[in-house]
């Protein structure tokens, strides 16, 4: 009886497998992973020559062939034929065609598809991370500018969906900025994990060849090599860390977007959206629809979902090299960063043109009696009441003013009556002092503690945010400089090696 292998007359690739898996991956590789693949090929070739793992003359001929392939049409979009399993093998076949099978296959000495693929994915991930971080820093700069401009603009702050206390637009935007800066720092920390080269780990346990992993990392543009070779091909925290951080960033911006939706409602009217970001109704001429807010909201949710998909794909996978963490899921990840980038771009444009509407803010403050907390505090300080007694007086005043549909600033008579009833004496606060105590400007001014909305506290906070943002920008500039230095070094060493082949 014949074994299955003796009766199996099929040929790779199966048409369905080619259509559903190999062809899409081939297209993605050409679109996203071609440049990282050739960069690694160049660096690995240079290192093999420098360490004498390959004779310099052989490495020189490989470098010349790589240069020829780079100038060919191999990178252009084309239909997947199945002649080669993927782009890697197509490049290797091109090398063999130019150099012959023996020398053409020598470039793969001391490496595996395992370390190679993860290095490619890390390079691509660094690229999209850097682009998003750049956009994130631009949004942070817009927020900082808005916070500085709005530091004295009174707004209504809400808790549980209800008017709570007066604050300033600058204080509110600073709160969002503080959260965004922490999100950018989380993404930056994740980038440090990504910025390590697995090259030299080979399949799992490194190699017996005397290679230089640090040199390859330097030439490719990584900060250094990963340490443990098993973790180099099995650890996926370089994936889960940035996508977890991205999901959180979108979640946090989404909460801000919810506030903007509420603040721009006609009944609230706290925030004005400029005409450039307002769409009209097809039938109701009075409508001003700030539709970009809705787009920001659903895009933030989409980006968070895409990032979470990447993270959850790693769940319950084995601690080894596996396809679950590789090209297919990275495409979803690239889309997540692209979608998230649209959110931060739109948010920056929105904030750049948004304005507080002071008349509506004042109306809402008057209707909601939200400065009543400061009246209670003032009674503790000025009238020497206990806080509980002061709170009872303030509660009675608020109820009386609301019942009359009036404004707290005109509630002195109600205050006098409530104070006498609860304390058995007349207040020392006259009408002018009362009105000052319940004004939103006074409410903000006396809240000068660390982190508060008063000018002195805001001055310190804005300075701190500016320093944090500058540090982020400085570190990004240093990373970019190192990338350019590595690219120049690799080009010089590769060209020098390639020139040897031309001299022969």
FIKOL-238130 format. One record per residue: x negated, y, z of N, C-alpha, C in turn; residue in one letter. Coordinates in steps of 0.2 Angstrom, whole numbers, plus 5000, padded with zeros to 4 digits. Layout:
residues N
XYZXYZXYZa
...
This chain:
residues 504
499649945000500050005000499650065000x
499750114996499350174995499450225000x
498950255002499050315008499350375004x
499650415009499950485006499450525002x
498850525004498350555000498150534993x
498250464992498150434986498750444981x
499350464984499950474980500150544979x
499750584983499850664982499550684976x
499950704971499650734965499750814964x
499950844970500150914970499450954970x
499551014968498951064967499151124971x
498551154974498651214978498651274973x
499051324973499551334979500251314977x
500551284982501251274980501651334978x
502051334973502351394970502751434975x
503151404980503451434985503051474990x
502551434992502051464996501651524993x
501551514987501151574983501651634983x
502251624982502751674981502951714987x
502951674993503251704999502651725004x
502051695003501551715008500951745004x
500651704999499951714997500051784992x
500551784988500551844984500651914988x
501151914993501151974996500551995000x
500151945003499551955007499051975002x
499051954996498551974991498652044989x
499252064988499452134987499252184992x
499352164998499152205004498452205005x
498052155004497352155004497052204999x
497352204993497052254988497252324990x
497752334993498052404995497652435001x
497552385006497252405013496652385015x
496452325013495852295016495252285011x
495252315005494752305000494152345003x
494252405005493652445007493352415013x
493752395018493352365024492952305022x
493252265017492952205015492252215012x
492252265008491652285004491152315009x
491352355014490952385019490552335023x
490952285025490652225029490152185025x
490352175018489952135014489252175013x
489252235012488652275012488252275018x
488552285024488252285030487952215032x
488352165030488052095032487452075027x
487452105021486952085016486352125019x
486352185021485752225023485452185030x
485952165034485652135040485352075039x
485652035034485251965032484551975030x
484552035026483852045024483352075029x
483652115033483252145039482952095044x
483452045045483251985050482851935046x
482751935040482451885036482851815036x
483451815037483951765037483951745029x
483951795025483951785018483251815015x
482951795011482351825008482551895005x
482151945006482352015004482552014996x
482251974992482351974985483051944984x
483251894987483851864986484451914989x
484351944995484851994997484852054992x
484352074989484352134984484752114978x
484652054976485152034970485852024972x
485952004978486652004981486952074981x
486552124983486752194984486852224977x
486452204972486652234965487252204963x
487352134964488052104962488652134965x
488552154972489052184975489252254972x
488752284971488852354968489152344961x
489052294957489352284951490152264952x
490252224957490952204958491352264961x
491052304965491352364967491552414962x
491252414956491352454951491852424946x
492052364947492452324942493252344944x
493652304940494352314941494652264946x
494252234950494452184954494952214960x
494852274961495252314967495852334964x
495952344958496552364955497152324956x
497752344957498352304957498452254952x
498552194953498652134948499052084951x
499352044946499751994948499351934951x
499651904957499351844960499451784956x
498851754954498951694949498851634953x
498551634959498351574962497651544960x
497351574955496651554953496151554959x
496251604964495951604970496351614976x
496251584981496651584987496851654989x
496351704989496551774991495951814989x
495951874991495451924989494751904991x
494651884996493951864999493651814994x
494051754992493751704988493751734981x
494151784979494051814972493351854972x
493251884977492551924977492051874977x
492051824981491551774981491451734975x
492051724971491951694965491651744960x
491751804960491451854956490651854957x
490451844964489751844966489451784962x
489751724963489451664960489451674952x
489951704949489851714942489251754940x
489151804944488551844942487851814944x
487851784950487251754953487151684953x
487651644951487651574951487851554958x
488051484958488451464964488051464970x
487351444970486951444976486851514979x
486551564975486451624978487151664979x
487551654975488251694976488551674982x
488451614984488751584991488351604997x
487751634996487351645002487551705006x
487951755003488151805007488551785013x
488851725013489351705018488851675024x
488251675023487851645028487951675035x
488051635040488051655047488651705048x
489251685045489851725046490451675044x
491051685046491651645045492151695043x
492651665040493251705039493551735046x
493451695051493751715057493451785060x
492751795060492551855062492651905057x
492551885051492651935045493351965045x
493851925046494551945045494651995051x
494451975057494652025063494252085062x
493652085059493252145058493652195053x
493852165048494252205043494852235046x
495252195050495852215053495652275058x
495152265062494952325067494752385063x
494452385057494252445053494852475051x
495352435048495952465046496352495052x
496352465057496752485063496452555066x
495752555066495452615068495652675064x
495752665057495952715052496552745054x
497052695055497752725056497852755063x
497452725068497452755074497152825074x
496652835070496352905070496752955067x
497152935061497552975058498152995063x
498452945066498952965071498753005077x
498152995079497853035085497753105083x
497553115076497553185074498153215073x
498653185071499353215071499653225078x
499453175083499653185090499353245093x
498753255091498353315094498653385091x
498853375085499153435082499853455085x
500253405087500853415090500653445097x
500153415101500053435107499853515107x
499453535102499253605101499853645100x
500353625096500953655095501353665102x
501353615105501753615112501353665117x
500753665117500353705121500553775119x
500553795113500653865110501453885112x
501853835112502553845113502653855121x
502253815125502253825132502053895134x
501453915131501153985133501654035131x
501954035125502454085123503054085127x
503254025130503954025133503854025141x
503254045143503154035151503654075155x
503854135152504354175156505054175153x
505254125149505854115146506254075150x
506854105153507254065158507654015154x
507753955157508153905154508553865160x
509053825158509353785163509053715162x
508753695168508553625169509153575171x
509153515168509753475169509453415173x
509853385177509853315180510453285180x
510453215178511053175177511553205172x
511253245167511753275162512053335164x
511953365170512253425173511753475175x
511953545174511553595176511253595183x
510653595184510353585191509953645193x
509453675190509153725193508853765187x
508653835188508353865182507653855182x
507353855176506653845176506453885170x
505853875167505653915161505553865155x
505653885149505453845143504753825143x
504353865145503653845145503453785150x
503853795156503753735161504053675158x
504553675155504853615152504453585146x
504253625142503753605136503153575139x
502853605144502253585148502353515150x
502953495153503153435155503053385150x
503353395144503253355138502553345136x
502153405136501453405134501053365138x
501153365145500853325150500953245148x
501553235147501653165145501353145138x
501353185133501053175127500353165128x
499953205132499253205133499053135136x
499453115140499353045143499452995138x
499952995134500052955128499452945123x
499153005122498553015118497952985121x
497952995127497352955131497452885131x
498052855132498152785131497952755125x
498152795119497952775113497252775112x
496952825114496152835114495852775118x
496152765123495852705127495852645123x
496452635120496552575116496052575110x
495952635107495452635102494752615104x
494552625110493952595112493952525112x
494452485113494552415112494452395105x
494752435101494752415094494052425091x
493752475093493052495090492452455092x
492552385092492052335093492052285088x
491452275086491352225080491352155082x
491752115079491752035080491252005076x
490952035071490452005066489951975070x
489751915068489251875071489551825076x
490151825078490451775082490551715077x
490551725071490751675066491351635068x
491451575067492051535068492251545075x
491851525080492051535087491451545092x
490851515090490251515095489651545092x
489651595088489151625085488751575080x
488151585079487751545074487051535076x
486751485073486051465074485651515071x
485851545066485451595062485251655067x
484651685066484451735070484651805067x
485351815068485651875065485651935071x
485751995069485752045073486452075073x
486852055078487552085079487652155080x
487152185084487152255085487052295079x
486652275075486452305069487052305064x
487352255063487952245059488452295062x
488652295068489052345071488952415069x
488252435070488052505069488152515061x
487952475057488052485050488752495048x
489252455051489952455049490252525052x
489952545057490252605060490652595067x
490552535070490852515076490352545082x
490752555088490352575094489852525096x
489952465095489552405097489852335095x
489552285097489852215095490252195101x
490752155100491152125106490652075109x
490752065115490252025119490451945118x
490951925121491051845121491351825114x
490951775111491151765104491851725103x
492051695108492751665108493251715108x
493151765113493651815113493651865107x
493051865103493051895097493551875092x
493651815092494151785087494851765090x
494851765097495451735100495851795103x
495451845106495751895110496151945105x
496751955107497152005103497352065106x
496952085112497152145115496952205111x
496552195106496352255102496952275097x
497452225097498052235094498652255098x
498752225104499252235109499152305112x
498552325113498452385117498652445113x
498452455107498652515103499352515101x
499652455100500352455098500852465104x
500652445110500952455116500952525118x
500352555117500352635118500752675113x
500752645107501152685102501852675103x
502152625105502852615107503052655113x
502552665118502752705124502752775121x
502252805117502252865115502952885111x
503252845107503852855104504452855109x
504352805114504952805119504952875122x
504352895124504352965128504553025124x
504353025117504553075113505353075112x
505553015112506353005111506753035116x
506453035122506853065128506853135127x
506353165124506353235123506853255117x
506853215112507353225107508053225109x
508153185114508853175117509053245120x
508553275123508753345126508853395121x
508453395116508553445110509253435107x
509453375107510153355104510653395108x
510553385115511053415119511053495120x
510353515120510253585121510553625115x
510553595109510753635103511553625102x
511853585106512553585105512953645106x
513453665102513753725102513953745109x
514253705113514453715120513953735125x
513353715123512753725127512353785124x
512153775118511753835115511153855118x
510753815121510153845125509653845120x
509653815115509053815110509353825103x
508953875100509153895093508653855088x
508953825083508553795078508553835071x
507953855069507953895063508253865057x
508453915052508853895047508553845042x
507853845042507453795038507553725040x
507853715046507953645049508653635050x
509053665047509853665048510153645042x
510553595042510953575036511653595037x
512053605031512653635031513153575030x
513753585032514353535031514553545024x
514753485021515053495014515753525014x
516053525020516753555020516953605025x
516553605030516653655036516153705036x
516253765033515753815032515453845039x
515753835044515553865051514953815054x
514853755051514453715054513653725053x
513253725059512553725058512353655061x
512153615057511953545059511153535059x
510853535066510153525066509953445065x
510153425059510053355057509353325058x
508753365058508153335059508053305066x
508453335071508453305077508653225077x
509153215073509453145072508853105069x
508553135064508053095060507453075065x
507253125069506753115074506953055079x
507553055081507753005086507752935083x
508052935077508052865074507352845072x
506952885069506252865067505852845073x
505952885079505552865085505752795087x
506452785087506652715089506352665084x
506352675078506152635073505352615074x
504952665075504252665076504152625082x
504552635087504452595094504552525093x
505152515089505352445087504852405083x
504552445078504052405074503352395078x
503152435082502652425087502752375091x
503352365094503552315099503552245095x
503752245089503752185085503052155085x
502552205083501852175083501652145089x
501752185095501552155102501952085103x
502552085102502952025103502751965099x
502451975093502251925089501651885092x
501351925096500751885100500951845105x
501651855107501851815113501851735112x
501651705117501651625117501251605111x
500751635108500251605103499651585107x
499351535104498751505107498151555107x
497751535112497151585113496651555109x
496751575102496251545097496351595091x
495951585086496051615080496651595076x
497151635074497751615071498051665067x
498451645062498751695057499251745060x
499551725066500051775069499751845070x
499151845071498851915073498451945067x
498551915061498151945056498551985051x
498451975044498652025039499352035039x
499751985040500551995039500752045044x
500552035051500852075056500552145056x
499952145053499552215053499952255048x
500252235043500652275038501252305042x
501552265046502052295050501852345055x
501252335057500852385062500752455058x
500452445052500352505048500952545047x
501552515046502152545045502352585051x
502252555057502352585063502052645064x
501352645063500952715063501252765058x
501452735052501652785047502352815050x
502752775052503452805054503352855060x
502852835065502752875071502452935069x
502052935064501752995061502253045058x
502753025055503253065053503653095059x
503753065064504053085070503653145073x
502953145074502653195077502553255072x
502553245066502453295061503153335061x
503653305061504353335062504453375068x
504253345074504253375080503853435080x
503253435078502853495077503253555074x
503553535068503853585064504453615068x
504853565071505453585075505253635080x
504753615084504553665090504253725088x
503953725082503653785079504153845078x
504853815076505353865075505953875080x
505853835085506453835090506353895094x
506953925096506953975101507453975106x
507353995112507853995118508354045116x
508954035118509454085117509654115124x
509354175126509454195133510154215135x
510554235130511254255132511654185134x
511554135130511854075132511654045138x
510954055139510654025146510954065152x
510954125151511254165157511954145158x
512354135153513054115154513154055157x
512754005155512753935159512453945166x
511953985167511753995174512354025178x
512654075176513154105180513754055181x
513954015176514553965177514353915181x
513753895182513553835185513253845192x
513153905194512853925201512253885202x
511753885198511253835199510653875203x
510753935205510253965209510353955216x
510953925218511153915225510653885229x
510253845227509753805231509253865234x
509053915230508653965233509054005238x
509654015237510054055243509954015249x
510053945249509953905255509253915258x
508753915253508053925256507953995259x
508154045255508154115258508454115265x
508954085266509254095273508854065278x
508554005276508053975281507454025283x
507254055277506654105278506854165281x
507354195279507554265281508054265287x
508454225287508954225293508854175298x
508254135297508054085302508554035304x
508954015299509453955300509053895299x
509353835302509053775300509253755292x
508953715289509053705282509753675282x
509953635286510653605285511153655286x
511153705291511553755292511553805285x
510953815283510953855277511253825271x
511153755271511453725265512253725266x
512553725272513253725272513553795270x
513153845272513353915270513353915262x
512753895259512653895252513253855248x
513453795251513953755248514553795248x
514753825253515353865254515453925249x
514853955248514754005243514853985236x
514553925234514653905228515353885226x
515653845231516353825230516853885229x
516753945233517153995232517054035225x
516354035223516254075217516554035211x
516453965211516653925206517453925205x
517753925211518453925211518753995208x
518354045208518554105205518354115198x
517954065196517654065189517254125188x
516854145194516454195193515754185193x
515254235194514554225194514254235201x
513754195202513554195209513254265211x
512954295206512654365207513154415210x
513854395209514354445211514754415217x
514454365220514754325226514554345233x
514354415233514154435240514754435245x
515354445243515854445248515954375250x
515954325246516054255248515454235252x
514854265251514354245255514454275262x
514654335263514754365269515254325273x
515754305270516254265274516054195276x
515654165272515454095273514854105279x
514454155278513954155283514254165290x
514754215291515054235297515454165300x
515754135295516154075298515654015300x
515154005297514653955299514153975305x
514054035305513554055310513754095316x
514354125315514654175320514354235321x
513954255315513654325315513654355308x
513454415308513354445301512654435298x
512654425291511954415288511554485288x
510954475289510454535288510354545280x
510554505276510454515269510954565266x
510754615263511254665260511454635253x
511854675250512054645243511454645238x
511054695239510454695234510054645235x
509854625242509454565243509754505241x
510454495242510754435240510654425233x
510854475229510754475221510054455219x
509554485222508854465221508754395222x
509054365228508854295230509154245226x
509754265222510054215218509954225211x
509454275209509254285202508854225200x
508954205193508454155191507754175191x
507654235190506954255189506554245196x
506954265202506654255208506654185210x
507054145208507054065209506454045206x
506254065200505654035197505054065200x
505054135202504454165204504154135211x
504654115215504454095222504254015222x
504353985216504153915215503453915212x
502953935216502253945214501753885216x
502153835219501653775221501353745215x
500853705217500553665211501053625207x
501053635201501553605196502153645195x
502253695198502853735198502953775192x
503553815191503553855185503353925186x
503153945192502954015193502354035189x
502254095187501654115183501054085185x
500854095191500154075194500053995193x
500653955194500553885194500553865186x
500853905182500853885175500253905172x
499853955175499253975172498753925173x
498753895179498253835181498453775176x
499053765176499253705172499053705165x
499253765162499053775154498353775153x
497953795158497253795157496953715157x
497253685162497153605162497353575156x
497953585154498153555147497653565142x
497453635141497053655136496353615136x
496053605142495453575143495553495141x
496053465143496253395141496253395134x
496653435131496653435123496053445120x
495653495123494953505120494553445120x
494553405126494153345127494353295122x
495053285121495253235116494953255109x
494953325107494753345101493953335100x
493653345106492853335106492653265105x
493053215108492853145107493053125100x
493653145097493853135091493253155086x
493053215087492453245082491853195083x
491653175089491153135090491153065087x
491753035087491952975083491852985076x
492153035073492053055066491353065064x
490953095068490253105067489853045066x
490052995071489752935071489952895065x
490552895063490752865057490352885051x
490352955050489952975044489252955045x
488952955051488252935051488152865049x
488552825051488552755050488652745042x
489152775039489252775032488652795028x
488252845030487652875027487152825028x
487052795034486552745035486652685031x
487252655031487352595027487252615019x
487452665017487352685010486552685008x
486152715013485452725012485152655012x
485352615017484952545017485252505011x
485852505009486152465004485852484997x
485752554996485452574990484752554989x
484352554995483652534995483552464993x
484052424996484052354995484152344988x
484652374985484952364978484352384973x
483952434975483452464971482952414970x
482852364975482352314974482452264968x
483152254967483352214962483252244955x
483252304955483152344949482452344947x
482052344952481252344950481052284948x
481352224949481152164946481252154939x
